[in-house]
Amino acid sequence: MQNVVERVINLLIYLLDSPSPVTADQVRQTVAGYGEQSDDAFHRMFERDKDLLKRMGIPLELRPTDKWEIDFGYTVDPNEYAIPDPGLNEQERVALSVAARMVRLGGTNAGLAGLLKLGGVEVGAGIEPLAADLGAEATVLGDLFLAVSERRKLEFEYGGSTRLLDPYGIAHRRGHWYLIGQTADGERVYRVDRISHLDVGKQSGAFVRPKRFQVKRAMSKHPWEAGTDETVHATVRFDPDVAWWAARHLGVDVPGDDYLEVELAVANRDAFIGWVLGFGPDAEVLAPTELRQQVLARVEAAVEAAR
């Protein structure tokens, strides 16, 4: 069944990308899954796949390949294939945005580009998800829970370096899972979706977790403070319209009707950028230049994905 799905998807992509109608022979020579078949097998397979596309509502058409109408080929008009504008109102776009941000798959926000094409996300929503990443992180969470519960040592790659860790606990915050534990340099927090080449020790009870350790206390900082990036001090300015909300979130005095300018220690740049972008154009990273450029790059990538 998987081979059928892959073949039909490849066929659809080929038909959509081809600037002119393509013949059955061109399909056989170009689309993966057809070339190794005998003549009879190919024709039976191609007919079944065409019927499947039509049953799915895809506008597959047979059109002449030349002006004399001697030869004919198959095509799918991208304009006919695209769904019409559903005409969502503001409340419907907000609901769709919330639903799309509930889950990530493979560490990416797959619904963002589609949301922007449908009219954008609600003001202040940002790009960060509201719940766990069920893609990249899901593959290692089971091993991490085993290591924490049975006190097994861990070795993994993180940020280009090999890390050795006594895992104390796992926490979920702002759409990501975090691993907290002890290294030779002290207690550290790692974002799970950045972990690779995970190796769980075979020995149970390989370390003693401190009796006073609390996951909540270890994660009591702001998300951008819990990380292993090189710590930088970011200067952020908030416009008067959102300054009150930023002040409340940061636990500082409300500046009234003035701008709010704060300096924050950032050890998790991804979390920081996602938080800042949640304020839309009303927040601006002034320094350092490198972090400012990373924020602009995130915005440009989102705009490019929406085109």
SULSULJO-V984454 format. One record per backbone hydrogen bond with DSSP energy under -1.0 kcal/mol. NH is the residue of the N-H (numbers start at 0). CO is the residue of the C=O. E is the energy in kcal/mol with one decimal. If there is no record, write none. Layout:
nh/co/e
NH/CO/E
NH/CO/E
This chain:
nh/co/e
4/0/-2.3
5/1/-2.6
6/2/-2.3
7/3/-2.6
8/4/-2.4
9/5/-2.4
10/6/-2.3
11/7/-2.5
12/8/-2.5
13/9/-2.2
14/10/-2.4
15/11/-2.3
16/12/-2.3
17/13/-1.6
21/73/-2.4
26/22/-2.0
27/23/-2.4
28/24/-2.0
29/25/-1.5
30/26/-2.5
33/30/-1.4
36/33/-1.9
41/37/-3.0
42/38/-2.2
43/39/-2.2
44/40/-2.5
45/41/-3.2
46/42/-2.2
47/43/-2.1
48/44/-2.4
49/45/-2.4
50/46/-2.2
51/47/-2.2
52/48/-2.3
53/49/-2.2
54/50/-2.4
55/51/-1.5
56/53/-1.6
57/52/-2.2
59/57/-2.4
60/74/-2.7
62/72/-2.9
64/70/-2.9
68/65/-1.3
72/62/-3.3
73/21/-3.7
74/60/-2.1
80/76/-2.3
81/77/-2.1
92/88/-2.2
93/89/-2.1
94/90/-2.2
95/91/-2.3
96/92/-2.4
97/93/-2.4
98/94/-2.2
99/95/-2.4
100/96/-1.6
101/98/-1.1
103/131/-1.0
104/107/-1.3
107/104/-1.1
109/107/-1.3
111/108/-1.6
114/110/-2.2
115/111/-2.3
116/112/-1.7
117/113/-1.3
118/115/-1.0
119/114/-2.7
124/121/-2.0
129/100/-3.6
133/103/-2.1
139/136/-1.6
140/136/-1.4
143/139/-2.2
144/140/-2.8
145/141/-2.0
146/142/-2.3
147/143/-2.5
148/144/-2.7
149/145/-2.3
151/146/-2.3
153/164/-2.6
154/198/-1.9
155/162/-2.0
156/195/-3.2
157/160/-2.8
160/157/-1.3
162/155/-3.5
164/153/-2.4
165/181/-2.3
167/179/-2.5
168/179/-2.0
170/177/-2.5
172/175/-2.9
175/172/-1.4
177/170/-3.5
178/189/-3.2
179/168/-2.8
180/187/-2.2
181/165/-2.1
182/185/-2.4
185/182/-1.5
187/180/-2.8
189/178/-2.7
191/176/-2.7
193/190/-1.7
194/191/-1.8
195/156/-1.9
198/154/-2.7
200/152/-3.1
204/149/-2.7
205/150/-2.4
212/209/-1.5
217/213/-2.1
218/214/-1.8
219/216/-1.3
224/221/-2.2
228/266/-2.4
231/265/-2.1
233/263/-3.1
234/286/-2.7
235/261/-2.6
236/283/-2.6
237/259/-3.2
238/281/-3.0
241/238/-1.5
242/238/-1.4
245/241/-2.3
246/242/-2.6
247/243/-2.0
248/244/-2.2
249/245/-2.2
250/246/-1.1
251/246/-2.2
257/254/-1.3
259/237/-2.0
261/235/-2.5
263/233/-2.9
265/231/-3.4
266/223/-3.7
267/223/-1.9
271/267/-2.0
272/268/-2.9
273/269/-2.3
274/270/-2.0
275/271/-2.6
276/272/-2.6
278/275/-1.9
279/276/-1.8
281/278/-1.5
282/279/-1.1
283/236/-2.3
285/234/-3.0
286/234/-1.2
291/287/-2.1
292/288/-2.4
293/289/-1.6
294/290/-1.9
295/291/-2.2
296/292/-2.4
297/293/-1.8
298/294/-2.0
299/295/-2.7
300/296/-2.2
301/297/-1.9
302/298/-2.3
303/299/-2.5
304/300/-2.1
